[in-house]
Amino acid sequence: MEENKWEIINQKFIHKETGTEFDPEGFNKFGLNKDGYDKYGFSHLKRNFGVHKETGTKRDLMGFNIDGYDEEGYDRQGFDKNGYDREGYNREGYDKRNFNRDGINKYTDTKYNRLGIDKDGYDKYGFNHLNGINKNTGTEFDEEGYDIKGYDRDGFDRKGFNIKKQHRETGTKFNPEGYDKNGYDKNGRDKNGFDRYGFNIDGIHRITGTKYNTMGYDINGFDKDGYNLQGFNVEGIHRDTGTRFNKSGLDQDGYREDGYHKSGYDRDGFCKIDERDREGYDREGYDRKGYDRDGYDKDGYNKEGFNKDGYDKNGYDREKYNKDGYNKKGFNRDGFNINGFNMEGIHKETGTEYDPEGFDIEGYDKERLQ
């Protein structure tokens, strides 16, 4: 650790060697001489801030300003404000995409980055990931006829599967040998008899050769002591607490002792705060406005005031007719009342003001009226 050569005396920074406010080179604690110039010759006085004492301009003899940058924005070491030189490399020798001058990636130590793309934007198959063109063919397909996503002109990959995971020859999700796109058969096992987790039918792991995988868990997810990754055994007892709950108070399914999940919902899916599910319905199945999932309230009517049969509380449908087909004035869709009269009092059978029995719309017969 560099020795502190300054001390505070009478509220001033005094240099220990000179006993003054200035070091042996004539600069104070803040890097300024008695005339207000820094070591590069720039003034820090308010009246001529940033002016160089020899050039009388904002730049020194080498073209640098008070902040140490030239007209192109590079400092005395040749780096810009972001730390990159004129060729685009930082002080470690890597560009903004983390490739060095030899094209080696900083993190993978190969010519490809973590996405499998090289310094010039090409993957190992020669595809440019900006435009999808293959550098060897000058087209969107490589020498073998596959595009940047690995599909040929007919939409099948190198294994013969299309984007729907159907095989070219069988038309199913399995190839002629009976394996899917990922190399597993209908039982979920590869050609060597291992499943997606690396276990064979006897529970032996592909890599370790034992019944435990590289993390120490068996085919059922339990370690040699009988606990899973979350620390619970098959009975749901936690390794550390000896109870059904871990140190955070959660059981193996993530529920607390009060029956609510760490997300705030119980096993039936209702929130502890407002007793509603994630869709906003209460335990009776109604939302905050009082409607169920089908849009009806507790009386069986929707927002428009109609029930499931299409009638309102007064028994009329949207066209204002009741179940018998009559409106509030007693006329049906054809314009006749239950006795066969229209609104003008004409009977539909006789074409007169009287029905076949001689009665009018008011129920009076001809003779009485006469």
C-alpha positions as CSV (number, residue, x, y, z in Angstrom):
1,M,0.0,0.0,0.0
2,E,1.4,3.4,-1.0
3,E,2.4,5.6,1.9
4,N,0.3,8.7,2.4
5,K,2.6,11.6,2.0
6,W,0.0,14.2,3.0
7,E,-1.3,15.3,6.4
8,I,-3.9,17.8,7.5
9,I,-2.5,20.8,9.5
10,N,-4.7,23.8,10.2
11,Q,-7.3,22.5,7.7
12,K,-4.7,22.3,4.9
13,F,-3.0,19.4,3.2
14,I,0.7,19.6,4.0
15,H,3.3,17.5,2.3
16,K,5.4,15.6,4.8
17,E,8.7,16.1,2.9
18,T,8.4,19.7,2.0
19,G,6.4,21.0,4.9
20,T,4.3,23.0,2.5
21,E,1.1,22.7,0.5
22,F,3.2,21.5,-2.5
23,D,5.2,18.3,-3.1
24,P,8.8,18.3,-4.3
25,E,7.6,18.7,-7.9
26,G,5.5,21.7,-7.0
27,F,2.0,20.2,-7.1
28,N,-0.5,20.2,-4.3
29,K,-2.8,17.4,-3.0
30,F,-5.1,17.9,-6.0
31,G,-2.3,17.9,-8.6
32,L,-2.2,21.6,-9.2
33,N,0.8,24.0,-9.0
34,K,0.7,27.5,-7.4
35,D,-0.5,29.0,-10.7
36,G,-3.4,26.5,-11.0
37,Y,-1.9,24.3,-13.7
38,D,-1.9,20.5,-13.6
39,K,1.1,18.4,-14.5
40,Y,0.1,18.4,-18.2
41,G,0.0,22.2,-18.3
42,F,-3.8,22.8,-18.2
43,S,-5.3,25.6,-16.2
44,H,-7.9,24.7,-13.6
45,L,-8.7,28.3,-12.8
46,K,-12.3,29.4,-13.4
47,R,-11.3,32.3,-15.8
48,N,-9.4,30.1,-18.2
49,F,-10.3,26.5,-17.3
50,G,-8.9,23.9,-19.7
51,V,-6.6,26.3,-21.5
52,H,-3.0,25.0,-22.0
53,K,-0.3,27.4,-20.8
54,E,2.0,26.7,-23.9
55,T,-0.6,26.6,-26.7
56,G,-3.2,29.0,-25.3
57,T,-5.8,26.6,-26.6
58,K,-7.9,23.8,-25.2
59,R,-5.3,21.3,-26.4
60,D,-1.7,20.7,-25.5
61,L,1.2,20.3,-28.0
62,M,0.2,16.6,-28.6
63,G,-3.4,17.4,-29.2
64,F,-4.9,16.2,-25.9
65,N,-7.5,18.2,-23.9
66,I,-7.7,18.6,-20.1
67,D,-9.5,15.3,-19.8
68,G,-6.7,13.6,-21.6
69,Y,-8.4,12.8,-24.9
70,D,-7.5,13.9,-28.5
71,E,-9.8,15.1,-31.2
72,E,-10.7,11.5,-32.1
73,G,-11.6,10.7,-28.5
74,Y,-8.5,8.6,-27.5
75,D,-6.4,9.1,-24.4
76,R,-2.6,9.2,-24.1
77,Q,-2.5,5.4,-24.0
78,G,-4.6,5.1,-27.1
79,F,-8.0,4.1,-25.5
80,D,-11.4,5.8,-25.8
81,K,-13.7,6.5,-22.9
82,N,-15.1,3.0,-23.1
83,G,-11.6,1.5,-22.9
84,Y,-11.1,0.4,-26.5
85,D,-8.3,1.4,-28.8
86,R,-8.5,2.4,-32.4
87,E,-8.7,-1.2,-33.6
88,G,-11.5,-1.9,-31.1
89,Y,-9.6,-3.9,-28.5
90,N,-9.5,-3.1,-24.7
91,R,-6.5,-3.2,-22.4
92,E,-6.9,-6.9,-22.0
93,G,-6.7,-7.3,-25.8
94,Y,-10.4,-8.3,-26.4
95,D,-13.0,-6.5,-28.5
96,K,-16.6,-5.8,-27.5
97,R,-17.6,-9.3,-28.4
98,N,-14.8,-10.7,-26.3
99,F,-12.6,-11.9,-29.1
100,N,-8.8,-11.2,-29.2
101,R,-6.7,-10.3,-32.3
102,D,-6.3,-14.0,-33.0
103,G,-10.0,-14.6,-33.0
104,I,-10.0,-16.5,-29.7
105,N,-12.9,-15.9,-27.4
106,K,-12.2,-14.8,-23.8
107,Y,-14.6,-17.2,-22.1
108,T,-14.5,-20.3,-24.3
109,D,-10.8,-20.1,-25.2
110,T,-11.8,-21.3,-28.7
111,K,-12.6,-19.4,-31.9
112,Y,-16.3,-19.7,-31.1
113,N,-18.2,-17.9,-28.3
114,R,-20.8,-19.5,-26.0
115,L,-23.4,-19.2,-28.8
116,G,-21.1,-21.1,-31.2
117,I,-20.3,-18.0,-33.4
118,D,-16.8,-16.8,-34.4
119,K,-15.3,-13.4,-34.5
120,D,-16.7,-12.7,-38.0
121,G,-20.2,-13.9,-37.1
122,Y,-20.1,-17.4,-38.6
123,D,-20.9,-20.7,-36.9
124,K,-19.0,-24.0,-37.4
125,Y,-21.2,-24.7,-40.4
126,G,-20.2,-21.5,-42.1
127,F,-23.5,-19.6,-41.6
128,N,-23.5,-15.9,-40.9
129,H,-25.9,-15.2,-38.0
130,L,-26.7,-11.7,-39.3
131,N,-28.1,-12.7,-42.7
132,G,-28.2,-16.5,-42.6
133,I,-26.0,-16.8,-45.7
134,N,-23.4,-19.6,-45.8
135,K,-19.9,-18.3,-46.6
136,N,-19.0,-21.4,-48.6
137,T,-22.0,-21.5,-51.0
138,G,-23.2,-17.9,-50.9
139,T,-26.7,-19.1,-50.4
140,E,-28.9,-19.8,-47.4
141,F,-28.0,-23.5,-47.7
142,D,-24.6,-25.2,-47.0
143,E,-22.9,-27.8,-49.2
144,E,-25.1,-30.5,-47.8
145,G,-28.2,-28.6,-48.4
146,Y,-29.1,-27.4,-44.9
147,D,-30.0,-23.9,-43.8
148,I,-28.8,-22.0,-40.7
149,K,-31.5,-23.8,-38.6
150,G,-30.4,-27.2,-39.8
151,Y,-33.3,-27.9,-42.2
152,D,-33.1,-28.7,-45.9
153,R,-35.4,-27.3,-48.7
154,D,-38.1,-29.8,-47.8
155,G,-38.0,-28.8,-44.1
156,F,-36.1,-31.9,-42.7
157,D,-33.0,-31.8,-40.5
158,R,-29.9,-34.0,-40.8
159,K,-31.6,-36.7,-38.8
160,G,-34.6,-36.7,-41.1
161,F,-37.1,-34.9,-38.8
162,N,-39.1,-31.7,-39.6
163,I,-40.0,-28.9,-37.2
164,K,-43.1,-30.9,-36.1
165,K,-40.6,-33.7,-35.1
166,Q,-42.1,-36.0,-37.7
167,H,-39.7,-38.2,-39.6
168,R,-39.3,-37.9,-43.4
169,E,-39.7,-41.7,-44.0
170,T,-42.2,-42.8,-41.4
171,G,-44.4,-39.7,-41.1
172,T,-44.4,-40.3,-37.3
173,K,-42.2,-38.9,-34.5
174,F,-40.0,-42.0,-34.7
175,N,-37.5,-42.9,-37.4
176,P,-37.4,-46.4,-39.1
177,E,-35.3,-47.7,-36.2
178,G,-37.9,-46.5,-33.7
179,Y,-36.2,-43.5,-32.2
180,D,-37.4,-39.9,-32.0
181,K,-35.5,-36.7,-32.8
182,N,-33.7,-36.8,-29.5
183,G,-32.7,-40.5,-29.9
184,Y,-35.3,-42.1,-27.6
185,D,-37.8,-44.8,-28.3
186,K,-41.5,-45.0,-27.3
187,N,-40.4,-46.2,-23.9
188,G,-38.1,-43.2,-23.5
189,R,-34.8,-45.0,-23.8
190,D,-31.9,-44.6,-26.2
191,K,-30.1,-47.3,-28.2
192,N,-28.1,-48.2,-25.1
193,G,-31.1,-48.5,-22.9
194,F,-30.7,-45.2,-21.0
195,D,-33.5,-42.7,-20.4
196,R,-33.3,-38.9,-20.6
197,Y,-31.8,-38.7,-17.1
198,G,-29.1,-41.2,-17.9
199,F,-30.6,-44.3,-16.1
200,N,-31.2,-47.7,-17.6
201,I,-34.1,-50.0,-16.7
202,D,-32.1,-51.4,-13.8
203,G,-31.6,-47.9,-12.3
204,I,-27.9,-47.8,-13.2
205,H,-26.5,-44.4,-14.4
206,R,-24.7,-44.1,-17.7
207,I,-21.8,-42.0,-16.4
208,T,-21.2,-43.3,-12.8
209,G,-22.0,-46.9,-13.4
210,T,-23.9,-46.9,-10.1
211,K,-27.5,-46.3,-9.1
212,Y,-26.6,-42.7,-8.4
213,N,-26.0,-39.9,-10.9
214,T,-23.2,-37.4,-10.9
215,M,-25.1,-35.4,-8.3
216,G,-25.6,-38.4,-6.1
217,Y,-29.3,-39.0,-6.8
218,D,-31.0,-42.3,-7.9
219,I,-33.6,-42.9,-10.6
220,N,-36.3,-41.7,-8.3
221,G,-34.4,-38.5,-7.2
222,F,-33.2,-39.7,-3.8
223,D,-29.7,-39.8,-2.5
224,K,-28.0,-42.6,-0.5
225,D,-29.6,-41.4,2.7
226,G,-33.1,-41.3,1.1
227,Y,-33.5,-37.6,0.6
228,N,-34.2,-35.6,-2.6
229,L,-32.6,-32.4,-3.8
230,Q,-35.0,-30.4,-1.7
231,G,-34.1,-32.4,1.4
232,F,-37.3,-34.4,1.8
233,N,-37.5,-38.2,2.0
234,V,-40.2,-40.4,0.5
235,E,-42.5,-39.8,3.5
236,G,-42.1,-36.1,3.1
237,I,-39.9,-35.6,6.2
238,H,-37.2,-33.0,5.9
239,R,-33.5,-33.9,6.5
240,D,-32.7,-30.9,8.7
241,T,-35.9,-30.4,10.7
242,G,-37.2,-33.9,11.1
243,T,-40.7,-32.6,10.3
244,R,-42.8,-32.2,7.2
245,F,-41.5,-28.7,6.8
246,N,-38.0,-27.3,5.9
247,K,-36.2,-24.5,7.7
248,S,-38.3,-22.0,5.7
249,G,-41.5,-23.6,6.9
250,L,-42.5,-25.2,3.6
251,D,-43.4,-28.8,2.9
252,Q,-42.2,-30.8,-0.1
253,D,-44.9,-29.3,-2.3
254,G,-44.1,-25.7,-1.1
255,Y,-47.0,-25.3,1.3
256,R,-46.9,-23.8,4.8
257,E,-48.4,-25.3,7.9
258,D,-51.5,-23.1,7.4
259,G,-52.2,-24.8,4.1
260,Y,-51.1,-22.0,1.9
261,H,-48.4,-22.3,-0.8
262,K,-45.4,-19.9,-0.7
263,S,-47.0,-18.2,-3.7
264,G,-50.0,-17.4,-1.4
265,Y,-52.5,-19.9,-2.7
266,D,-53.9,-23.0,-0.9
267,R,-54.2,-26.5,-2.4
268,D,-57.5,-25.6,-4.0
269,G,-56.0,-22.6,-5.6
270,F,-57.5,-19.9,-3.5
271,C,-55.5,-16.8,-2.3
272,K,-55.0,-16.3,1.4
273,I,-55.6,-12.6,1.1
274,D,-58.9,-12.4,-0.8
275,E,-60.0,-16.0,-1.0
276,R,-60.1,-15.9,-4.7
277,D,-58.3,-18.1,-7.3
278,R,-55.8,-16.9,-9.9
279,E,-58.6,-16.0,-12.3
280,G,-60.4,-13.9,-9.6
281,Y,-63.2,-16.3,-8.7
282,D,-64.3,-17.0,-5.1
283,R,-65.0,-20.5,-3.6
284,E,-68.6,-20.3,-4.9
285,G,-67.3,-19.6,-8.4
286,Y,-68.2,-16.0,-8.7
287,D,-65.9,-13.0,-9.7
288,R,-65.7,-9.7,-8.0
289,K,-68.7,-8.4,-10.0
290,G,-70.7,-11.4,-9.0
291,Y,-70.6,-13.5,-12.2
292,D,-69.6,-17.1,-12.6
293,R,-67.3,-18.5,-15.4
294,D,-70.2,-18.7,-17.8
295,G,-71.1,-15.1,-17.1
296,Y,-74.2,-15.6,-14.9
297,D,-74.9,-14.2,-11.4
298,K,-76.3,-16.1,-8.4
299,D,-79.9,-15.6,-9.7
300,G,-78.9,-17.1,-13.1
301,Y,-78.8,-13.9,-15.1
302,N,-75.9,-12.5,-17.2
303,K,-74.7,-8.9,-17.5
304,E,-77.4,-8.2,-20.1
305,G,-80.1,-9.5,-17.8
306,F,-80.9,-12.8,-19.5
307,N,-80.7,-16.4,-18.1
308,K,-79.3,-19.4,-19.9
309,D,-82.6,-19.9,-21.7
310,G,-82.4,-16.4,-23.0
311,Y,-85.2,-14.8,-20.9
312,D,-85.1,-11.8,-18.6
313,K,-86.5,-11.7,-15.0
314,N,-89.9,-10.8,-16.5
315,G,-89.8,-13.8,-18.7
316,Y,-89.1,-12.1,-22.1
317,D,-86.4,-12.8,-24.5
318,R,-84.1,-10.4,-26.4
319,E,-86.9,-9.8,-28.9
320,K,-89.4,-9.1,-26.1
321,Y,-91.4,-12.3,-26.4
322,N,-92.2,-14.8,-23.6
323,K,-91.9,-18.5,-23.7
324,D,-95.3,-18.8,-25.3
325,G,-94.2,-16.5,-28.0
326,Y,-96.2,-13.4,-27.0
327,N,-95.0,-9.8,-26.2
328,K,-96.1,-7.6,-23.4
329,K,-99.1,-6.4,-25.4
330,G,-100.1,-10.0,-26.0
331,F,-99.2,-10.4,-29.7
332,N,-97.0,-13.1,-31.2
333,R,-94.3,-12.7,-33.8
334,D,-96.9,-12.9,-36.6
335,G,-98.8,-10.0,-34.9
336,F,-101.8,-11.9,-33.6
337,N,-103.0,-12.4,-30.0
338,I,-104.0,-15.6,-28.4
339,N,-107.5,-15.3,-29.9
340,G,-106.2,-14.7,-33.4
341,F,-106.7,-10.9,-33.6
342,N,-104.1,-8.4,-34.8
343,M,-103.5,-5.0,-33.4
344,E,-106.1,-3.5,-35.7
345,G,-108.7,-6.0,-34.4
346,I,-108.8,-8.1,-37.6
347,H,-109.1,-11.8,-37.2
348,K,-106.5,-13.9,-39.0
349,E,-109.1,-16.5,-40.2
350,T,-112.1,-14.4,-41.1
351,G,-110.3,-11.2,-42.3
352,T,-112.9,-9.2,-40.4
353,E,-113.4,-7.7,-37.0
354,Y,-115.0,-10.9,-35.9
355,D,-113.8,-14.4,-35.3
356,P,-115.5,-17.5,-36.7
357,E,-117.9,-17.5,-33.7
358,G,-118.8,-13.9,-34.2
359,F,-116.9,-12.3,-31.4
360,D,-114.6,-9.2,-31.8
361,I,-111.3,-8.5,-30.1
362,E,-113.0,-7.3,-27.0
363,G,-115.1,-10.4,-26.8
364,Y,-118.4,-9.0,-27.9
365,D,-120.6,-10.6,-30.6
366,K,-122.3,-9.0,-33.5
367,E,-125.8,-9.3,-32.2
368,R,-125.1,-7.7,-28.9
369,L,-123.3,-4.8,-30.5
370,Q,-126.4,-4.3,-32.8
